[in-house]
Amino acid sequence: MAKLEERVKAKTMQERIADLRARRAELELGGGRDRVEKQHASGKLTARERIAALVDKSSFEEVGIFAVHRASYFGMAGKVLPADGVVAGAGSVEGRLIHLASQDFTVLGGAAGEVHCSKIVEMMIMSLKTGTPFVFINDSGGARVQEGIDSLDGYARVFYRNVQLSGTVPQIAVICGPCAGGAAYSPALTDFVIQTRQARMFITGPQVIKQVTGEDVSAEELGGPQSQMNRSGVVHLIAEDDKEALQLCRKLLSFMPSNNLEDPPRMPFNSRIKSDSDMNSIVPVDPKIAYDVRGIVTRVVDYNDFLEIQPGFAPNIVIGFGRLQGRPVGIVANQPSAMAGVLDINASDKAARFVRFCNAFNIPLLTFVDVPGFLPGVEQERGGIIRHGAKLLFAYSAATVPKITVVLRKAYGGAYIAMCSKGLGADRVVAWPTAEIAVMGAEGAAEIVFRHEIEASHDQATRRQELVEEYRETFANPYIAAGRRLVDEIIEPAETRKYLALALESLHGKRELRPQKKHGLIPL
């Protein structure tokens, strides 16, 4: 014992510092050079390289690098796992603080155990305490089987904190590798999921599915980014590789406030807005001719910079972020080039979730309407189009942020109401001269209203067309709605950007109090 004390005392401060540096350098290598090279060979960055690509240079402060697991079963006793397989800490993105955790696949395949999860949870708690966004970079083989129930409890604590953070600070999950089993539920509880093309995400893998159900499917078909974007709608953005994923994460964060008590950051802008004469011819007058609504959206936002979210899922509705006079806005628009812009189950879910995010984080909503109705059909009815459509009605009605609606062309029936009509609390509703605001399209309405008159006619086809035109002239225009004050203004398309900028400015200080309650009961 005395000899040990003598050795400790004999160390100088310089020697102790050298020892500290050596220990830190070894820990920063993660699973070692061989595993780092293997990570690079698979086209992936390491956990620390991902953090360096995400945060501002020299801004990252690590927490818990010397963390050690406590497991002792199945060969875990004395096993060294640098930083316990996850790098955690705080850094800044464009000068704004975030908290983050990045799983290290070079250390036991990034498997999550008790201490691993505790480090993640600690960052989530600090995110909540400081009112800063939380980013979780996933690259893990799943729960650390050797730790049994402790690893499961660790996941449960992460999920619980995901819910605590929800609606208070933005949460982004970046999937850069495998994300399987229970681990997939943490990204599902966040606000946005970004997945790289190399990554795979599923609850049960191909082998388990084949064993249980006999179905044969590849990991790519089951959990690849295209499947999780286009089919399940779990993923919001797809990146070619880790670097692009982290750049998308930075861009997403630029539209958001740090927490729900702040306004989104306003960027520098040009105060002069010119009329855009090309907008006057962008929408075909014939309601049967399709067009890409993104051509309108990009001309309205600053610098044509529109970040579309979930472009592959429910393409009949477009959602995403842009800026207007430097101020971030959330945009929801029917897409006439996909299923004529009709609202179906997936489109309703996609838009409703986005509206609720924008409302939680004080981001004004712009809605562009060209909708022929809800999608008819047995499959939609049995799938619950009533319940799913009600989600969109609920989301818009519950939103208290500034809400501005632009009716471009068709605005028919209940689908028009669901797209943030005046009755759902829109602060401004403006229409283009091409707008048709009615219970239904002229052709369908004529069959109901004038059925007997058409049947009694000697030339039914001619008489039907005459009555269709009569109905269209009477109701399929914005002037009746404007006369009833259900439309605030009818404008030239060329003036749309200017009108919206002025409207947003006047609504910036909007405050709307609602009845006190624990929470509303959205029809899930």
Helices and strands as residue ranges (DSSP letters): H 2-10, H 13-28, H 33-41, H 47-54, E 61-62, G 82-85, E 86-93, E 96-103, G 108-110, H 114-130, E 134-140, G 145-147, H 149-165, E 171-180, G 181-184, H 185-188, E 192-196, E 200-202, H 206-213, H 219-223, H 225-226, I 227-231, E 237-239, H 242-254, G 277-281, H 294-300, G 302-304, E 307-309, E 317-324, E 327-334, G 339-341, H 345-360, E 365-371, H 378-383, H 385-398, E 403-412, H 413-418, G 422-424, E 428-431, E 436-438, H 442-449, H 451-456, H 460-475, H 479-483, E 489-490, G 493-495, H 496-507
